[in-house]
């Protein structure tokens, strides 16, 4: 998940926006924010919790507003064990597994200190040392955010919290904003510089990083902070303390940054509109690349025409977006298979063992497509044009159902229909009729601000300015009641689908619980 903080003027005072999972989080401070005279105590904090977690993950207490996005850092080591392990190096832990209707099974787990041996590859054993295996990595310090009165206090609480690692962006009513990592960090930064940290078995246990040494950005000159699943920081702080655990490509974060820079002042409505930005700037570059090649092939004139008519957005009714997206994925798959198989061998032919390409593969792949080096052209193709046109043909065949319908009818919303399921219906599909939300064609996608895929997207849309909660908005897919017998089950879902903002604060009471006389 990403952070970049650049700077608009110091002294800004106004809003925190949070969009969750495919997360984007950004704070903006308004120099004309006025007085901050409204306040809520901790018992009245309007906020969002997660089931099973006794803490608030996003909200405002009247003085401070905060939100999280997942921090895709490198939080574990692989311990490479020698072929011959010395006696006493490993110890065995017996895990008893109860089996319904049968005898219990005992699973014997070998461990190096607290690192279980979890993987064997070509005769080599590896133990996993993960922060989450350490008892010190868990506590309930996050609850302190309910009483935090400033960015400084909230930042310190986040850095002491024992929890899965998250980017946290904080704004307070005095006009300060900050980003840091919430969760316990190991103190040995040099060990996080590689994607997979392979350590010898005699590596000593890690210590814990002091909060004062955490990566942190506060009150940047342009008054803007944002996170959107991509790399938060470069340099020593980003590479060494955080590492790379699968950051987002960064196209979405770049578009959010650019949108924030286009407007000198925001109110809640204008800031909230960023949730629904469907312009596909990232995919436009692929569309131009495909159209250029298609224009040189008379047989592909319908493809070139469709891309010329595309409106440049990931709108549900746009077949051009779906085509460009499909060709991109097929091209990356083709190049990854051609380039990785000589290095990784037969493993790449096994779907269960295959190593997939990661987001950052976009950079070398598009560089090769644009520069066309002969030695990187997969041998199955006579030219780079032939490579790309083959992927176009495969995408067209898929979208037209082997030619049974016109290409222009294969709208993006058909492939991007929402699929919001109750946990029970996943296990018992017959219950889906009563438990699941209606499936709807939807605009949006992964590499733009409006994150919307069939089973992944914005689980919250929140805009809140600490001290101005009466103007804040919140919408959630599926509504806020998880009980299917409740009359409020699914309430608010239609507003989420339609992109209508609904108030964060509760309205008039509809029901009251009381003792029976």
PENOR-V988981 format. One record per residue. N is the residue number from 1. RES is the residue in three letters. SS is DSSP state (~ for helix, > for strand, _ for the rest). Layout:
N;RES;SS
N;RES;SS
This chain:
1;UNK;_
2;UNK;_
3;UNK;_
4;UNK;>
5;UNK;>
6;UNK;_
7;UNK;_
8;UNK;_
9;UNK;_
10;UNK;_
11;UNK;_
12;UNK;_
13;UNK;_
14;UNK;_
15;UNK;>
16;UNK;>
17;UNK;>
18;UNK;>
19;UNK;>
20;UNK;>
21;UNK;_
22;UNK;_
23;UNK;_
24;UNK;>
25;UNK;>
26;UNK;>
27;UNK;>
28;UNK;>
29;UNK;_
30;UNK;_
31;UNK;_
32;UNK;_
33;UNK;_
34;UNK;_
35;UNK;_
36;UNK;_
37;UNK;_
38;UNK;_
39;UNK;_
40;UNK;_
41;UNK;_
42;UNK;~
43;UNK;~
44;UNK;~
45;UNK;_
46;UNK;>
47;UNK;>
48;UNK;>
49;UNK;>
50;UNK;_
51;UNK;_
52;UNK;_
53;UNK;_
54;UNK;_
55;UNK;_
56;UNK;>
57;UNK;>
58;UNK;>
59;UNK;>
60;UNK;>
61;UNK;_
62;UNK;_
63;UNK;_
64;UNK;>
65;UNK;>
66;UNK;>
67;UNK;>
68;UNK;>
69;UNK;>
70;UNK;>
71;UNK;_
72;UNK;_
73;UNK;_
74;UNK;_
75;UNK;_
76;UNK;>
77;UNK;>
78;UNK;>
79;UNK;>
80;UNK;>
81;UNK;_
82;UNK;_
83;UNK;_
84;UNK;_
85;UNK;_
86;UNK;_
87;UNK;_
88;UNK;_
89;UNK;_
90;UNK;_
91;UNK;>
92;UNK;>
93;UNK;>
94;UNK;>
95;UNK;>
96;UNK;>
97;UNK;>
98;UNK;_
99;UNK;_
100;UNK;_
101;UNK;_
102;UNK;_
103;UNK;_
104;UNK;_
105;UNK;>
106;UNK;>
107;UNK;>
108;UNK;>
109;UNK;>
110;UNK;>
111;UNK;>
112;UNK;>
113;UNK;_
114;UNK;_
115;UNK;>
116;UNK;>
117;UNK;>
118;UNK;>
119;UNK;>
120;UNK;>
121;UNK;>
122;UNK;_
123;UNK;_
124;UNK;>
125;UNK;>
126;UNK;>
127;UNK;>
128;UNK;>
129;UNK;>
130;UNK;>
131;UNK;~
132;UNK;~
133;UNK;~
134;UNK;_
135;UNK;~
136;UNK;~
137;UNK;~
138;UNK;_
139;UNK;_
140;UNK;_
141;UNK;~
142;UNK;~
143;UNK;~
144;UNK;~
145;UNK;~
146;UNK;~
147;UNK;~
148;UNK;_
149;UNK;_
150;UNK;_
151;UNK;~
152;UNK;~
153;UNK;~
154;UNK;~
155;UNK;~
156;UNK;~
157;UNK;~
158;UNK;~
159;UNK;~
160;UNK;~
161;UNK;_
162;UNK;_
163;UNK;_
164;UNK;_
165;UNK;_
166;UNK;>
167;UNK;>
168;UNK;>
169;UNK;>
170;UNK;>
171;UNK;>
172;UNK;>
173;UNK;_
174;UNK;_
175;UNK;_
176;UNK;_
177;UNK;>
178;UNK;>
179;UNK;>
180;UNK;>
181;UNK;>
182;UNK;>
183;UNK;_
184;UNK;_
185;UNK;_
186;UNK;>
187;UNK;_
188;UNK;_
189;UNK;~
190;UNK;~
191;UNK;~
192;UNK;~
193;UNK;_
194;UNK;_
195;UNK;_
196;UNK;_
197;UNK;_
198;UNK;>
199;UNK;>
200;UNK;>
201;UNK;_
202;UNK;_
203;UNK;_
204;UNK;_
205;UNK;_
206;UNK;_
207;UNK;_
208;UNK;>
209;UNK;_
210;UNK;_
211;UNK;~
212;UNK;~
213;UNK;~
214;UNK;_
215;UNK;_
216;UNK;>
217;UNK;>
218;UNK;>
219;UNK;_
220;UNK;_
221;UNK;_
222;UNK;_
223;UNK;_
224;UNK;>
225;UNK;>
226;UNK;>
227;UNK;>
228;UNK;_
229;UNK;_
230;UNK;>
231;UNK;_
232;UNK;_
233;UNK;_
234;UNK;_
235;UNK;~
236;UNK;~
237;UNK;~
238;UNK;~
239;UNK;~
240;UNK;~
241;UNK;~
242;UNK;~
243;UNK;_
244;UNK;_
245;UNK;_
246;UNK;_
247;UNK;_
248;UNK;>
249;UNK;_
250;UNK;_
251;UNK;~
252;UNK;~
253;UNK;~
254;UNK;~
255;UNK;~
256;UNK;~
257;UNK;~
258;UNK;~
259;UNK;~
260;UNK;~
261;UNK;~
262;UNK;~
263;UNK;_
264;UNK;_
265;UNK;_
266;UNK;_
267;UNK;_
268;UNK;~
269;UNK;~
270;UNK;~
271;UNK;~
272;UNK;~
273;UNK;~
274;UNK;~
275;UNK;~
276;UNK;~
277;UNK;_
278;UNK;_
279;UNK;>
280;UNK;_
281;UNK;~
282;UNK;~
283;UNK;~
284;UNK;~
285;UNK;~
286;UNK;~
287;UNK;~
288;UNK;~
289;UNK;~
290;UNK;~
291;UNK;~
292;UNK;~
293;UNK;~
294;UNK;~
295;UNK;~
296;UNK;_
297;UNK;_
298;UNK;~
299;UNK;~
300;UNK;~
301;UNK;~
302;UNK;~
303;UNK;~
304;UNK;~
305;UNK;~
306;UNK;~
307;UNK;~
308;UNK;~
309;UNK;~
310;UNK;_
311;UNK;_
312;UNK;_
313;UNK;>
314;UNK;_
315;UNK;_
316;UNK;_
317;UNK;_
318;UNK;_
319;UNK;~
320;UNK;~
321;UNK;~
322;UNK;~
323;UNK;~
324;UNK;~
325;UNK;~
326;UNK;~
327;UNK;~
328;UNK;~
329;UNK;~
330;UNK;~
331;UNK;~
332;UNK;~
333;UNK;~
334;UNK;~
335;UNK;~
336;UNK;~
337;UNK;~
338;UNK;~
339;UNK;~
340;UNK;~
341;UNK;~
342;UNK;~
343;UNK;~
344;UNK;~
345;UNK;~
346;UNK;~
347;UNK;~
348;UNK;~
349;UNK;~
350;UNK;_
351;UNK;_
352;UNK;_
353;UNK;_
354;UNK;_
355;UNK;_
356;UNK;_
357;UNK;_
358;UNK;_
359;UNK;_
360;UNK;_
361;UNK;~
362;UNK;~
363;UNK;~
364;UNK;~
365;UNK;~
366;UNK;~
367;UNK;~
368;UNK;~
369;UNK;~
370;UNK;~
371;UNK;~
372;UNK;_
373;UNK;_
374;UNK;~
375;UNK;~
376;UNK;~
377;UNK;_
378;UNK;_
379;UNK;_
380;UNK;_
381;UNK;_
382;UNK;_
383;UNK;_
384;UNK;~
385;UNK;~
386;UNK;~
387;UNK;~
388;UNK;~
389;UNK;~
390;UNK;~
391;UNK;~
392;UNK;~
393;UNK;~
394;UNK;~
395;UNK;~
396;UNK;~
397;UNK;~
398;UNK;~
399;UNK;~
400;UNK;_
401;UNK;_
402;UNK;_
403;UNK;_
404;UNK;_
405;UNK;_
406;UNK;_
407;UNK;~
408;UNK;~
409;UNK;~
410;UNK;_
411;UNK;_
412;UNK;~
413;UNK;~
414;UNK;~
415;UNK;~
416;UNK;_
417;UNK;>
418;UNK;_
419;UNK;_
420;UNK;_
421;UNK;_
422;UNK;_
423;UNK;~
424;UNK;~
425;UNK;~
426;UNK;~
427;UNK;~
428;UNK;_
429;UNK;~
430;UNK;~
431;UNK;~
432;UNK;~
433;UNK;~
434;UNK;~
435;UNK;~
436;UNK;_
437;UNK;_
438;UNK;_
439;UNK;_
440;UNK;_
441;UNK;>
442;UNK;_
443;UNK;_
444;UNK;_
445;UNK;_
446;UNK;_
447;UNK;_
448;UNK;_
449;UNK;_
450;UNK;_
451;UNK;_
452;UNK;>
453;UNK;>
454;UNK;_
455;UNK;_
456;UNK;>
457;UNK;>
458;UNK;_
459;UNK;_
460;UNK;>
461;UNK;>
462;UNK;>
463;UNK;>
464;UNK;>
465;UNK;_
466;UNK;_
467;UNK;_
468;UNK;_
469;UNK;~
470;UNK;~
471;UNK;~
472;UNK;_
473;UNK;>
474;UNK;>
475;UNK;>
476;UNK;_
477;UNK;_
478;UNK;_
479;UNK;_
480;UNK;_
481;UNK;>
482;UNK;_
483;UNK;_
484;UNK;_
485;UNK;_
486;UNK;_
487;UNK;_
488;UNK;_
489;UNK;>
490;UNK;_
491;UNK;_
492;UNK;_
493;UNK;~
494;UNK;~
495;UNK;~
496;UNK;~
497;UNK;~
498;UNK;~
499;UNK;_
500;UNK;_
501;UNK;_
502;UNK;_
503;UNK;>
504;UNK;_
505;UNK;_
506;UNK;_
507;UNK;_
508;UNK;_
509;UNK;_
510;UNK;_
511;UNK;_
512;UNK;_
513;UNK;_
514;UNK;_
515;UNK;_
516;UNK;_
517;UNK;_
